[in-house]
Amino acid sequence: EFVYNVDNSLSYPAVVGYSFYLNPSLRNNTQDNREKIINVATNEEVDAEWTRMSWVDKIDGWTVDEFGRKCLFIPAKSKCITNVKPLTNIGYGKTIEFTFRAKTVSDYSEPIITICDDPTIKRFKGIKITPGNVLVHSNDLTISDLTQGIDIQDEVVKHVIITIIRNYKVTYGNLCQIYIDGVKAKSFEFNSSDSWNVNANLIFGSNTTDTYIYNFKIIIKRGQ
């Protein structure tokens, strides 16, 4: 389990517990439900569509990396489309947390993790993570990649937190922030309350990069 200290100085909307928690350290390829995503927060089984997976330990699936860390390993040319849709409703606010690693990258432009309507277009809506960049677009802000994205390093474990906060100025104003390894890297305002509502699945994997997922969490900010 990876532990990061997070700079909480600007309205980081953390609450006790998670609404969704994918924890590969509790899984293995011999489980009867290996093709299900388990939400540890509720013990619910979630459907997923897998492409080109052999479910052989140390080859792919619920396994360990070369350093002995348990993970969901999705090699290049494989993919997992989960039936998890983190951005369909933001409510008062939401925090989405990823711990992952990109290895043996041959195309830095292809995403390895997405929660967005169409990752192939420049003005997508949602979250797109490539081996070298984290980029987030709301419905009303789909142009300024420099303002809404941050470069990251591949080949190392990265911990990314994206927070979406409504009414952070008490009665108005909405804020999105990106934390990289516990440090706030980007912060920008967005407009309407439905700016982030995107009916998109959480997708792992790509054709050109080996992707290691160490955990994925969703935290919902409770009513004010």
N, C-alpha and C positions, 0 to 999 in steps of 0.2 A: 504494500500500500504506500502510495506516495503522499507526503505531507508538505503543504506549502503554506507559509504565512502570507496573508493577504492584507494589503493596505486598505483599511476600512474608512479612510478619511473623507470619502465623498459619497455618502448615501448608498453604500453597498447593501443591497436588500436581503441579507441573510436571515434565515429563520431556523429554528430547531427542526431537524429532520428534512426528508426529501419527499417529493411527490413521485419521483422516478429515480431509480439507481440501478444501473447496469454494472455488475461487479464480476469480471471474468475470473477473479481469484476463487470464486465458489463453483466454477464450472469445469467440466472435462468432457472429452470426446466420447467417453463410454456411456454417458447418460442417455437414457431413452428419449429425453426431450432436448437433445443437443441442438436441434434446429429451431428451438423456441428461444426468444429473448425473455429472460426472467427479470421482472421488476422486483428487486429485493425489498423495496419499500412496502410493497403490498403482497408479495409472493404470487403475483399474477403472471401467467404465461402470455407472451405477446407473439403473434405470428411474425415470421420474417421470410423473405424470399432470398435464397442463396444461389449464387452462380459460380460454377466451377470450383466447388469445394469437395475435397476428398475425405475430410474428417480423420486425418492421420496425425497422431501426435508429433509435434515438431515440424510438421509439414504445413498444416493450417488448422483453423478452428480454435477451440478452447485449449490452449497449450501453454508452453513457456517460451520466452525468448532466449537468446544465447547467453543472457546474464542470469537466467533462472527465475525471471519475473513472470508471473502468470498473466496471460493476456488473451485477447481475441485476435488471432493473427489471420489477416486476409491478404494473401500474396497478390502480386500484380496479375491482372486478368481475372481476378475474382471480385465478388461484390456481395454485400448484404443490404437489402432494402427492408428496413424494419417497418412494422405497422405502428410506429411511434411518431406522433405529429406534435412536436413541442411548441410550435408557433401558431396553432389554430386559435388560441385565445390567450391574451397576455394578462387580462384582469388588472389588478393594481400594479403588477410588476412581476418579472420573472428573471431567474438566474439560470443560465445553462453552462455546464462545466464539462470540459473534455480533458482527458489525459491520454496522449497518443505519441506515436513516433512514426516518421516516414523514413524509409530506407531504400537504397538502390533506386533512386529516382532517375527516370529517363525523360520525363516531361514535367517541368515545374508549373505548367499552366493548367494541368488537369487536376480537378479537386479530388481529395481523398476522403473528405467528410462534407456532406451537404445537408442543409435543411432549407431548401429554397425551391421556388416555383420552376425555374429552368436554369440550371448551372451553365448551359452552353451560350447564354446571351450575356452581354455586358451589363445590361440594366435588369439583372435578376432581382428578386425580392426574397430576403431571408439571410441565411448564413452560408458562406462558402469558405472552406479551408483547403488550401493547396499545400504542397510540401514546404513552400516558402512564404506563405502569406495567410492571414486571417482577415476576411472581408465581410462586412455586414451591411445590408441595404434594407431600409424601411420602404414602405410604399411611396413615401414622398421624398425620399433621399436615395437616388440610385445612380448618382453621377460622380461624386467626389470620392474616388477610391483612396486618395491620399488621406482625406479626413476620416474616412470610415474603415480604414484597413491598417494593418501593421505587418511588417515583414517578420518572419521567424526563421529559425535555423532548422534544417533537416538533419537526420541521422542521430538526433538526441531526443530524449523524452521531453515533450512540451506540455505544460499545464495551462489551459486557456479557460478563462471565465468571461462570459458575456452577460452583462446585466442590462436589463431594460426596465426603466423606472418611470412610472407615471406620476405626474404632479409632485415632482421633487421640490418645487418652490411653493409648497403648501397647497395652493389652489390652482396653479397653472404650471406649465413647463414640463417637458418630458425629456429624459436623459438616457443615452446609451453609453456604456463604458466597456472597454476591452482590457482585461488583465492578462498579462503574460508572466507565468511563473511567479505569481503573487504581486506583481508590480503593475500599477495602472499605466497602460500604454496609449490608450485613446479615449477621448470623451467628447461626445457631441450631442446636441439637442435634436429632437425631431418633433413633428407637428401633432397630428391628430391622435386620438386614443387608440385607433385601430391601425396605426401605421405599420405594426409588425404582424398583423394577423395574416398568416400564410398557411394554406392547407397543403403542407409539404411533409413528406416522410423523412425521417432520419435515415441517411444512407452512408454506409462505410465502404471504402475500397475504390480502386481505380484500375485502369488497364496498364498503367506504367509505373506504379510504385507499390512496394510492399508496405502495408499499413498495419500497425500494432495499436490496438485499443486496450488501455489499461483501466479506464472507467469512464462512465458518462452519467451525469446527474442533472436533474431538474429541480429547482427550488422555486416554489410559488410564494410571492409576497402576499401575506394575509390582509384582510380588510382593515381599513384605517378608521 
